[in-house]
Amino acid sequence: MNWALRRRKEVSVEEFVLRRGVLGELKAAARDEAIAELCELVGRQEHLPGKDELTSAVLAREQGMGTAVEEGVAIPHARLESLRSPVIAVGRSVSGIDWNSPDGKPTHLIFLVLTPVDQAEAQLQILRAICMAMSRPPLREQLLKAEGSDGFWRALLDIFARQRVRTP
């Protein structure tokens, strides 16, 4: 067991964030539309599942249990057989989206987390890292106030370069 744990490597969460999977301003006005918009970005990437497969998996998970957390953050996620490593796409809704959040606030920051079926522990660590970072008001504000997509991207890198997870 110790050998298996030593073989795992520690990586920064930002390594999983797709540069072309970051939208500083989502067009979507509803939860399912936002999920589809982010899944479309991921589905355009080479060697990744297509939009329809991704959207279907994420919406199925969302129907089972909502993924909105408090303070304007949602973390829709799914595990897929067709993935080889975790992938994160991120979108910001300036006007906010009703995500049926526990605190009743609109969602402004959406972190789409996709992981391989056999990496449940990696998924939990990524979700935890996002929750920990977004529980800090200054970090949420940094993302909300970032200017344009490039500023939003740089803010994500700044925040998540310090968040580490262990992967197989």
Secondary structure, 3 states (H helix, E strand, C coil): CHHHHHHCEEEEHHHHEEEEEEECCCCCCCHHHHHHHHHHHHHCCCCCCCHHHHHHHHHHHHHHCCCECCCCEECCEEEECCCCCCEEEEEEEEEEECCCCCCCCCEEEEEEEEEECCCHHHHHHHHHHHHHHHCCHHHHHHHHHCCHHHHHHHHHHHHHCCCEEEEC
